[in-house]
Amino acid sequence: MTTLTLNAALHLDDFSLEVDEQIPLQAITALFGASGAGKTTLLRIVSGLHREAKARIALNGEVWQDSDNGIFVPPHLRSAGYIFQDIRLFSHLTVAGNLEFGRRRAAAGDGPALEDVIRIFDLKSLLQRAPDSLSGGELQRVSIARALLRNPTLLLMDEPLSALDARRKSEILPYIEKLPERFGLPVLYVTHNVDEVARLASRIVLLSQGRVIAHGDATEVLARTDLKPLADHLDPGAVLEATVIEHRGGMATLGVGTQRLRVPGISVESGIDVRIRIQARDVALAIQQPQGLSIRNVLDARILKIEHYGEILAEVLLDVGGQQLRSSITREAAEELHLQQDIAVYALIKSVAIDVGLAG
Amino acid sequence: MDLGPVWISLKLASVTVVVLILIGTPLAWWLAFTRSRWRAIVEALVALPLVLPPTVLGFYLLILLGPAGPVGRFWVQLTGDTLTFSFLGLVIASVLYSFPFAVQPLQSAFESVGRAPLEAAATLGASPIDAFVRVASPLALRGYVTAIVLGFAHTLGEFGVVLMVGGNIPGVTKVVSIAIYEQVETLTYSQAHYLSAGLLAFSFVVLLLVYVINRRIPINRIQA
């Protein structure tokens, strides 16, 4: 496993950054946070493009920067590939010329073969084209291929999808998803998009205003309820507004529209509005009123949309009295139950998290 | 007809252009990317020859390079020759006089290339020099073409500075523009016609080439 030592401090008039983390890099690690949180700055510090920062950067013990001891390895001697948000192909070279530029400067060791990369990224028909004539998705494919041919030990990606429209995004995502496995390459991936995090990342470093506020396994970080900056990015489908109606016997009753939820006692007085977060994987679906269940919370819902994410899982967007909720079920189940848009279902809620901090 | 002045003019312009590019490239690069507060001062100094009468520049060069001047005296001690009224003195004067014509197009070409492609090159393993040669220079090609042609043509067309620093020594410092002046003074108009028409045609062809070539080289743009 690759470990990245990331210790950096930068103090400007209107922005300060202070990070001290050991990041085990496996598959894709998301550097996640709102715009202006310092994600790109941090990525540029890792690559050596932001020299002004005081930092200690090491990859597997190989020191790239140690400002205290006057060590600064320039970017071209760090084996970190970098995918820029604005792509940056060389406009004076063809696609083949751009790929060759990376391949010729490959770091020592066996890099991926040119033919393999061309095949995997479907670039054969583009080789003699000028970058000017390519679509956004094609450009980003070439830029990823070019970075891989340089044979880096770490790939830094700065919002590689942000310049693309939705269709192009879905065209590029599968290529990015397969990078770690196909090329044995850990990826540090900057994004502010929770869907990309949920789909790609196995680990999350959550950044807010230049500080790391959470760092861990992706599902754990995404499930935490005390992370307001994260909550700000969460899809509205996962958050419901509710009112505390009454407390009785250690349980509280919440009103969601005209429906009721019973949750273990919370320290919020009756009559107060709260937001509750319900993870998609904690919502099961039934097409008939369920009987004899341990699950106490069942909401009447209507299917708004079924999104097929992968080969196995499907995500169902539900309408619950005007609010939205997501359910993650297997595709098999969705097909067996003949789930489709607009039909009425029962949403079985296994677990509810209350955002007391977000009450109001 | 005496073609000597033509060769001296061409030789002077060629040597001047080579020196201009060698000195102008790093200076233009620095001007394009520095955040130093000296930048404005250096830019103003580089642009001075655009506004100064050639006689002013020639006057100071004469004092500086003359046998009694600080640079000229050192040169005499070193080599036994004077800098003024020599070919080398002409080159120094021409370089200074044509400096803005080479530095400004290079600077604006480097500025339009920007840092972005250089950063991309660095993350692909290119050293700064590698990135300069393989990325920045080709992207700044139009700037180089403009700098070379303007530097060359401007040197060919200079008169005042050359006259003051180089004088009119046949075979050494007598360039075309001086020769024409002399022929007019001595009323040998037919000779003046040949050289003038030649210089006119040459200048037109050179400028025409610049515009044609510049249209052929695509505008340098990095993909966004």
Interface residues (C-beta under 8 A of the other chain):
Chain A: S47 G48 L49 P74 P75 H76 A80 G81 Y82 F84 D86 I87 R88 L89 F90 S91 H92 F101 G102 R105 A106 A107 P131 D132 L134 L139 R146 A147 R150 L156 A163
Chain B: A116 P117 E119 A120 A121 A122 T123 L124 G125 A126 S127 P128 D130 A131 R134 V135 P138 L139 L141 P218 N220 R221 I222 Q223 A224
